[in-house]
């Protein structure tokens, strides 16, 4: 993916997302999804902004049906913020960098923000 955004899979989801000691924003996407591709630079910018305070990962819904089904992903892009192994917030559809940042701000520790 990139320096700030990693790919996760059905296999690595639990260790990379649910057991993370930082909040994790998961971008559920697919290669054929135009809004997903349009959102990618925004997700990258947010990942860079919160590097060290939160993690940002992408999960390809076509390649990883188990996690997608488990969280009821019906439309993409879907962004879900996980903290302490639980879903905290969800946004379906393309959104702004500001909206994503506000979502993360609520869940990063104030000392490191």
Beta strands, then each sheet from edge to edge (+ up, - down):
strand 1: 5-8
strand 2: 23-29
strand 3: 54-60
strand 4: 78-83
strand 5: 86-92
sheet 1: 1+ 3+ 2+ 4- 5+
end
